[in-house]
Amino acid sequence: MASVYILYSKKLDKFYTGSCKELFYRLNQHLSKEFIDSFTAKADDWELYFSIDRLEYRQARLIEMHIKKMKSKTFIQNLKKYPEIIERLKLKYP
């Protein structure tokens, strides 16, 4: 199973969207700055803002790409506010 996750940095006032098979392992990689040149290495206050769990890996990647294509903080905030958006994404990307 896989997850789509969204991190938030108050310091940067930015969101980061990703997908992975092992969410907490991946979060630790971000927090420990395992990838020095990555976007998340720019801040040290990343926190898990939101996640969509129990997805097939391909589905998680497609939903991640959809969220990134939206390029919208409002869309990300609405994902948390309105669960029906998530259900529509799951149906769109089975």
matplotlib code that plots the C-alpha trace (Angstrom):
import matplotlib.pyplot as plt

x = [0.0, 1.1, 0.3, 0.2, 1.4, 1.6, 4.1, 4.0, 6.8, 5.8, 9.2, 8.9, 5.1, 5.2, 3.6, 5.4, 3.5, 4.9, 4.0, 5.6, 5.2, 6.4, 5.1, 6.9, 10.2, 9.8, 9.0, 12.1, 14.1, 12.7, 13.3, 16.8, 17.6, 18.9, 18.7, 20.8, 19.7, 16.0, 13.3, 12.6, 16.2, 15.6, 13.7, 13.8, 10.2, 8.3, 5.2, 2.7, -0.2, -2.3, -2.1, -4.2, -3.4, -4.2, -3.7, -2.1, 1.3, 0.4, -2.8, -0.8, 1.6, -1.2, -3.0, 0.3, 0.8, -2.7, -2.2, 1.1, -0.5, -3.1, -0.3, -2.7, -2.5, -6.3, -6.7, -4.4, -6.3, -9.6, -8.3, -8.3, -11.6, -13.6, -13.1, -15.3, -12.5, -10.3, -13.0, -13.3, -9.6, -9.6, -12.4, -10.6, -7.3, -8.4]
y = [0.0, 3.6, 7.1, 10.6, 13.1, 16.8, 18.5, 22.1, 24.4, 27.5, 29.0, 28.9, 29.1, 26.3, 22.9, 19.9, 17.0, 13.5, 9.9, 6.8, 3.2, 3.7, 7.1, 7.3, 6.1, 8.8, 11.5, 10.7, 11.0, 14.5, 15.5, 14.2, 16.0, 12.7, 14.3, 17.5, 19.1, 18.4, 21.1, 19.9, 20.4, 24.1, 24.1, 22.0, 22.6, 20.3, 18.7, 16.3, 18.5, 15.8, 12.3, 9.9, 6.4, 2.8, 3.5, 1.4, 2.9, 3.9, 5.5, 7.4, 8.7, 9.9, 11.7, 13.3, 14.6, 15.9, 17.9, 19.3, 20.3, 22.3, 24.6, 25.9, 26.3, 26.7, 23.3, 21.7, 23.3, 22.2, 18.5, 18.7, 20.5, 18.6, 14.8, 14.4, 15.9, 12.9, 10.4, 12.1, 11.8, 8.1, 7.5, 9.5, 7.6, 4.0]
z = [0.0, -0.6, 0.6, -0.8, 1.8, 2.2, 4.4, 5.6, 6.6, 8.6, 8.1, 4.3, 4.3, 1.7, 1.1, -0.2, -1.8, -2.3, -2.4, -1.1, 0.0, 3.6, 5.0, 8.3, 6.8, 4.1, 6.6, 8.5, 5.3, 4.8, 8.5, 8.6, 5.3, 3.8, 0.4, 0.7, -2.5, -2.1, -1.7, 1.8, 2.9, 2.8, 6.1, 9.3, 10.5, 8.2, 9.7, 8.2, 7.1, 5.5, 4.0, 1.9, 2.9, 1.7, -2.0, -4.7, -5.6, -9.1, -7.8, -5.2, -7.9, -10.1, -7.2, -6.2, -9.8, -9.9, -6.7, -8.0, -11.3, -9.4, -8.0, -5.4, -1.6, -1.6, -3.3, -0.7, 2.2, 0.6, 0.5, 4.3, 4.6, 2.1, 2.1, -1.0, -3.1, -2.0, -2.9, -6.4, -6.9, -5.9, -8.5, -11.2, -10.6, -9.7]

ax = plt.figure().add_subplot(projection="3d")
ax.plot(x, y, z, "-o")
ax.set_aspect("equal")
plt.show()
